[in-house]
């Protein structure tokens, strides 16, 4: 899966980084390298949460049937 990372240098200092394909995934860093590392961590956490949610949704247990 290819994702785009957008880096924006701030006027005062530091960088903002975000992934347009992943809603709410944005972070910052004092340096370009720090912002990139932070957005990697944010992306990984988001994708891990999606995987876990999918696993939870597929684990359906029937407790009782009325018939």
Buried (B, 14 or more C-beta within 10 A) or exposed (E): EEEEBEEEEEEEEBBBBBBEEBEEBBBBBEEEEBBBBBBBEBBEEBBEEEEEEEEEEEEEEEEEEEE
